[in-house]
Amino acid sequence: MKRVIPVFILSILLLTTVFASGCIPTDDIGDILAEPEQYEGKEVRIKGTVGDTIWLISEGAYQVGDGTGTIWVTTKEPPPQQGTTVTVKGSVEPAVTIGDTSLGTVVVESERR
């Protein structure tokens, strides 16, 4: 019985540390780009550095790179500054579809940190 309590306390401390550090799993951009059909319409979470940005009145886009690849993220908010690190939650969608052919892949932002 004496060993159960220290193990329990250690487990609680470990879980608290993991959640407090913000360790939320993310998807590799390279995996999304390699097989976009597996991710299309699904929610993903990516983390990386902001590259180029575009802002047109009420909508924008920005590139996020994580070392495995670079993908465009569309947003209704002003894009983050170039060079900042962001974590983005959103759905994977084709950038442009002509007939049955998808040309490119984007993440449609639903949340950003």
C-alpha positions as CSV (number, residue, x, y, z in Angstrom):
1,M,0.0,0.0,0.0
2,K,2.9,2.4,0.7
3,R,4.2,2.1,-2.9
4,V,0.8,2.9,-4.4
5,I,0.6,6.4,-3.0
6,P,4.1,7.6,-4.3
7,V,3.3,6.1,-7.8
8,F,-0.1,7.8,-7.8
9,I,1.5,11.1,-6.8
10,L,4.2,10.7,-9.4
11,S,1.7,10.0,-12.1
12,I,-0.4,13.1,-11.2
13,L,2.8,15.3,-11.2
14,L,3.8,13.9,-14.6
15,L,0.4,14.5,-16.2
16,T,0.2,18.0,-14.8
17,T,3.6,18.8,-16.2
18,V,2.7,17.5,-19.7
19,F,-0.6,19.4,-19.8
20,A,0.9,22.6,-18.4
21,S,3.7,22.6,-20.9
22,G,1.2,22.7,-23.8
23,C,2.4,19.5,-25.3
24,I,-0.5,19.0,-27.8
25,P,0.3,16.6,-30.6
26,T,0.6,18.1,-34.1
27,D,0.5,16.7,-37.6
28,D,3.6,16.9,-39.9
29,I,2.9,19.1,-42.8
30,G,5.0,16.7,-45.0
31,D,2.6,13.9,-44.2
32,I,-0.4,16.1,-45.1
33,L,1.1,17.1,-48.4
34,A,2.3,13.6,-49.3
35,E,-1.2,12.1,-48.9
36,P,-3.7,15.0,-48.9
37,E,-6.7,12.7,-49.8
38,Q,-6.3,11.0,-46.4
39,Y,-6.5,14.3,-44.6
40,E,-9.1,16.1,-46.8
41,G,-12.0,17.3,-44.7
42,K,-10.4,16.3,-41.5
43,E,-9.2,18.4,-38.6
44,V,-5.4,18.8,-38.2
45,R,-3.2,20.7,-35.9
46,I,0.1,22.0,-37.3
47,K,2.9,24.0,-35.7
48,G,5.6,25.9,-37.5
49,T,7.1,29.2,-38.5
50,V,5.1,31.7,-40.6
51,G,6.5,32.5,-44.0
52,D,4.8,34.6,-46.6
53,T,1.5,36.3,-45.8
54,I,-1.4,37.8,-47.8
55,W,-4.2,40.0,-46.5
56,L,-7.1,41.1,-48.7
57,I,-9.7,43.2,-46.8
58,S,-11.5,40.4,-45.0
59,E,-9.6,37.3,-45.7
60,G,-6.0,36.3,-45.8
61,A,-3.5,33.5,-46.1
62,Y,-0.1,32.6,-44.7
63,Q,2.5,29.9,-45.1
64,V,3.5,27.7,-42.3
65,G,6.7,25.5,-42.4
66,D,7.6,22.9,-39.9
67,G,10.8,21.4,-41.4
68,T,8.8,18.6,-43.2
69,G,7.1,20.9,-45.6
70,T,5.3,24.2,-46.1
71,I,1.5,24.7,-46.5
72,W,-0.8,27.7,-46.9
73,V,-3.3,28.4,-44.2
74,T,-6.4,30.5,-45.0
75,T,-7.9,32.8,-42.4
76,K,-10.6,35.3,-41.7
77,E,-8.3,37.0,-39.2
78,P,-5.2,39.1,-40.0
79,P,-2.3,36.7,-40.6
80,P,0.4,36.5,-38.0
81,Q,3.8,38.2,-38.5
82,Q,6.3,36.6,-40.7
83,G,8.9,34.6,-38.6
84,T,6.6,33.9,-35.6
85,T,5.9,30.4,-34.5
86,V,2.2,29.4,-34.5
87,T,0.0,26.4,-33.8
88,V,-3.0,26.2,-36.1
89,K,-6.0,24.0,-35.9
90,G,-8.1,23.6,-39.0
91,S,-9.5,21.4,-41.8
92,V,-7.6,20.3,-44.8
93,E,-9.2,21.3,-48.1
94,P,-8.2,21.5,-51.7
95,A,-6.9,24.9,-52.7
96,V,-8.5,24.8,-56.1
97,T,-10.6,22.1,-57.7
98,I,-11.1,21.9,-61.4
99,G,-13.6,19.1,-62.3
100,D,-12.4,16.1,-60.3
101,T,-8.8,17.4,-60.0
102,S,-7.5,19.1,-56.9
103,L,-4.7,21.6,-57.4
104,G,-2.9,22.1,-54.1
105,T,-3.9,21.8,-50.5
106,V,-4.6,24.3,-47.8
107,V,-5.5,24.3,-44.1
108,V,-8.7,26.4,-43.3
109,E,-7.9,27.9,-39.9
110,S,-10.4,27.5,-37.1
111,E,-8.1,28.3,-34.2
112,R,-4.6,29.8,-33.9
113,R,-2.2,30.1,-31.0
